Amino acid sequence: MILEVAILTIRPGESAEFEHTFAEAQTIIASMPGYVSHQLLRCLETPDRYIFLVHWQTLEDHTQGFRQSPQYQEWKRLLHHFYEPFPTVEHYESVFNQTAQRGA
């Protein structure tokens, strides 16, 4: 499994509209083959900045399956005009993973 990480900076004053539109757009990415999960996080210090995290089964599920699909064109139409500057997207693989132990 890989993690796609995108830092999204939204044009000032457009965050509420971005979040509303994202609520619609997220169904597109969630329907793609190889999709596992996603999370959108808003920065507390810089409210127009978000981190978008998407787990994919493989890198190719994102770079080829999603990015080269007709559904990606709709994703672009809905969301890309909100970004300034355009986000950097990187992919990560797990090296270590630990979860807190409860009730020890």
Backbone bond lengths (Angstrom), bond angles and torsions (degrees), N, CA, C in turn:
res aa  C-N    CA-C-N  psi(-1)  N-CA   C-N-CA  omega(-1)  CA-C   N-CA-C  phi
1 M - - - 1.442 - - 1.524 108.92 -
2 I 1.324 116.50 143.47 1.458 121.02 178.07 1.533 109.06 -123.11
3 L 1.324 114.55 158.83 1.457 121.73 178.90 1.514 109.06 -116.32
4 E 1.315 116.25 121.27 1.458 122.74 172.43 1.526 107.19 -88.08
5 V 1.338 116.58 130.44 1.462 121.80 179.75 1.521 108.27 -124.17
6 A 1.329 115.96 122.50 1.465 121.49 177.81 1.524 108.45 -127.75
7 I 1.326 116.42 126.42 1.457 121.15 173.37 1.521 106.65 -94.08
8 L 1.319 115.58 117.90 1.460 122.22 -175.00 1.524 109.86 -107.60
9 T 1.304 117.52 119.78 1.460 122.12 173.23 1.520 106.45 -106.45
10 I 1.324 114.88 120.61 1.458 122.24 -175.19 1.527 109.12 -97.19
11 R 1.319 116.57 143.69 1.470 120.54 177.81 1.526 109.43 -55.08
12 P 1.330 117.01 139.80 1.468 120.30 -178.95 1.532 111.75 -53.33
13 G 1.331 114.37 135.56 1.454 120.61 177.81 1.508 115.58 82.84
14 E 1.333 118.43 -1.19 1.463 120.94 -176.74 1.531 113.80 -110.74
15 S 1.334 117.15 8.04 1.466 120.06 -176.12 1.522 113.22 -63.53
16 A 1.330 117.70 -41.72 1.467 119.74 -179.51 1.527 110.61 -63.34
17 E 1.321 116.91 -43.04 1.464 120.41 178.26 1.528 110.53 -66.59
18 F 1.337 116.92 -39.41 1.464 120.64 176.68 1.523 110.29 -58.71
19 E 1.328 117.75 -48.43 1.463 121.11 -178.64 1.531 111.19 -61.64
20 H 1.317 116.74 -40.53 1.463 120.93 178.07 1.539 110.50 -62.41
21 T 1.328 116.10 -45.83 1.465 120.74 -179.80 1.522 110.93 -68.94
22 F 1.331 117.06 -37.60 1.462 120.77 178.23 1.531 110.73 -60.11
23 A 1.328 116.84 -37.60 1.468 120.29 179.47 1.529 110.82 -57.57
24 E 1.322 116.66 -35.07 1.468 121.26 175.85 1.526 110.94 -76.36
25 A 1.325 116.59 -46.22 1.466 121.70 -173.95 1.526 113.05 -66.41
26 Q 1.332 117.38 -29.82 1.464 119.26 -175.64 1.525 112.66 -61.87
27 T 1.319 118.03 -23.82 1.463 119.24 177.61 1.523 111.07 -67.59
28 I 1.341 116.59 -26.66 1.467 120.46 178.59 1.524 109.77 -65.67
29 I 1.330 116.46 -53.91 1.467 119.77 -176.28 1.529 111.16 -65.95
30 A 1.341 116.09 -36.06 1.466 119.95 -178.70 1.524 112.66 -67.56
31 S 1.327 117.28 -17.72 1.468 120.60 -178.83 1.524 113.00 -90.72
32 M 1.332 117.80 -2.98 1.459 120.69 -173.03 1.534 112.24 -81.14
33 P 1.329 117.00 144.30 1.469 120.26 174.40 1.535 110.18 -58.91
34 G 1.308 116.27 137.07 1.459 121.72 179.18 1.510 114.41 87.64
35 Y 1.327 118.06 -8.87 1.461 121.96 177.01 1.523 109.10 -68.43
36 V 1.347 116.91 138.91 1.462 121.86 177.90 1.527 110.61 -114.67
37 S 1.337 117.35 -54.20 1.464 121.21 -178.63 1.522 109.18 -166.06
38 H 1.340 115.91 166.35 1.463 119.73 174.43 1.522 110.36 -149.29
39 Q 1.329 113.85 162.81 1.454 121.38 179.49 1.522 108.00 -150.79
40 L 1.324 117.21 135.76 1.461 122.72 174.55 1.517 107.19 -114.92
41 L 1.328 115.99 123.35 1.463 121.98 -177.54 1.524 109.70 -119.04
42 R 1.355 116.59 133.42 1.463 120.89 177.82 1.527 109.20 -97.77
43 C 1.321 115.73 137.70 1.465 122.53 -179.90 1.534 109.84 -71.86
44 L 1.309 117.39 134.08 1.461 121.59 178.21 1.522 112.07 -74.24
45 E 1.323 116.69 -37.66 1.466 120.31 -177.91 1.535 112.80 -79.87
46 T 1.316 116.97 -31.02 1.468 122.03 -178.78 1.533 107.22 -129.37
47 P 1.336 117.14 89.97 1.470 120.49 -171.08 1.530 115.88 -61.12
48 D 1.325 119.38 -17.98 1.465 120.92 177.20 1.528 112.41 -90.56
49 R 1.334 117.66 10.67 1.469 122.03 179.54 1.528 109.35 -115.51
50 Y 1.323 114.67 137.70 1.466 122.24 -179.50 1.524 108.83 -131.97
51 I 1.320 114.60 158.33 1.467 120.90 167.22 1.531 106.25 -117.85
52 F 1.319 114.90 128.55 1.456 121.77 178.36 1.519 107.67 -109.90
53 L 1.318 116.65 119.89 1.460 123.37 -177.90 1.530 108.78 -115.08
54 V 1.319 116.03 127.52 1.469 120.28 178.64 1.523 108.36 -131.45
55 H 1.307 115.90 126.11 1.461 120.84 172.73 1.526 108.55 -92.02
56 W 1.323 115.03 128.38 1.459 123.20 176.59 1.527 108.15 -119.98
57 Q 1.320 116.62 152.46 1.460 119.61 176.36 1.530 110.59 -65.80
58 T 1.344 117.59 -41.28 1.462 121.21 179.17 1.532 108.83 -138.89
59 L 1.312 116.52 161.07 1.461 121.64 175.40 1.525 110.46 -59.23
60 E 1.314 116.20 -41.59 1.457 121.36 -178.13 1.528 112.79 -64.54
61 D 1.335 117.21 -28.61 1.466 119.60 176.16 1.525 110.38 -58.95
62 H 1.331 116.86 -34.40 1.466 120.35 177.54 1.517 111.92 -85.72
63 T 1.334 116.45 -55.19 1.467 120.11 -170.48 1.517 113.56 -70.78
64 Q 1.314 117.55 -31.18 1.462 120.60 179.95 1.527 111.23 -107.72
65 G 1.325 116.23 -53.41 1.462 120.15 -176.03 1.516 113.32 -61.10
66 F 1.335 117.47 -51.31 1.456 120.42 -178.43 1.522 111.95 -83.37
67 R 1.313 117.30 -52.61 1.467 120.82 -173.51 1.524 113.52 -64.19
68 Q 1.315 118.61 -22.88 1.463 120.73 -179.34 1.537 112.09 -105.18
69 S 1.332 116.13 15.04 1.466 120.28 -176.97 1.529 111.61 -98.00
70 P 1.330 116.77 159.20 1.465 120.65 172.69 1.538 111.59 -61.62
71 Q 1.332 116.96 -31.05 1.460 120.84 179.29 1.530 111.13 -63.37
72 Y 1.339 116.84 -32.11 1.465 120.14 178.44 1.529 110.70 -65.10
73 Q 1.307 117.80 -33.88 1.465 120.64 177.74 1.525 110.66 -62.59
74 E 1.304 117.43 -38.39 1.463 121.37 176.12 1.524 110.78 -68.93
75 W 1.321 117.46 -41.08 1.474 122.97 175.42 1.529 109.98 -56.23
76 K 1.330 115.91 -48.50 1.468 121.20 178.32 1.522 111.07 -59.23
77 R 1.322 116.81 -46.58 1.461 120.83 -178.50 1.528 111.68 -59.37
78 L 1.324 116.25 -40.17 1.460 121.01 -178.02 1.524 113.29 -74.20
79 L 1.336 117.91 -38.70 1.468 119.73 -166.13 1.522 117.21 -115.93
80 H 1.306 119.61 -30.72 1.464 120.00 -168.01 1.527 114.06 -64.34
81 H 1.314 118.97 -25.04 1.463 119.87 -179.91 1.534 113.07 -72.58
82 F 1.328 118.62 -11.09 1.466 121.80 177.98 1.528 112.77 -80.65
83 Y 1.340 118.51 -21.63 1.463 121.92 -169.82 1.524 112.58 -83.83
84 E 1.334 115.33 134.12 1.463 120.69 173.12 1.520 109.14 -154.68
85 P 1.316 118.98 104.39 1.470 128.06 2.14 1.532 110.55 -79.64
86 F 1.337 114.86 175.64 1.455 119.42 178.27 1.526 108.69 -64.85
87 P 1.335 118.44 137.44 1.471 120.86 -173.57 1.524 114.21 -69.39
88 T 1.311 113.13 150.10 1.454 121.64 168.04 1.523 107.42 -87.08
89 V 1.314 116.87 133.60 1.462 121.79 179.29 1.518 107.67 -118.77
90 E 1.333 115.46 128.82 1.466 121.15 178.03 1.519 108.76 -129.29
91 H 1.322 114.82 161.26 1.462 121.84 -178.44 1.521 109.10 -122.78
92 Y 1.327 115.52 139.01 1.460 121.99 -176.54 1.517 110.25 -129.41
93 E 1.339 114.30 149.39 1.456 120.19 172.60 1.519 108.39 -120.58
94 S 1.302 116.66 151.25 1.462 122.44 -175.55 1.527 111.12 -70.06
95 V 1.319 115.32 135.68 1.456 122.20 172.34 1.525 108.54 -108.83
96 F 1.331 117.11 -48.28 1.460 123.98 174.70 1.518 107.71 -134.03
97 N 1.325 115.76 149.66 1.464 121.35 178.02 1.504 108.01 -148.26
98 Q 1.329 116.63 124.51 1.448 120.97 179.05 1.516 108.99 -140.47
99 T 1.311 116.56 143.90 1.459 122.71 177.84 1.517 108.03 -118.94
100 A 1.337 116.67 145.75 1.464 121.30 -179.55 1.527 110.72 -60.37
101 Q 1.315 115.40 138.94 1.462 122.12 175.87 1.526 108.52 -88.01
102 R 1.310 118.14 126.98 1.462 122.74 -179.20 1.538 110.10 -101.51
103 G 1.325 115.55 142.72 1.462 121.83 172.12 1.522 115.53 66.27
104 A 1.315 117.33 35.95 1.454 119.92 -178.34 1.500 112.82 -74.27
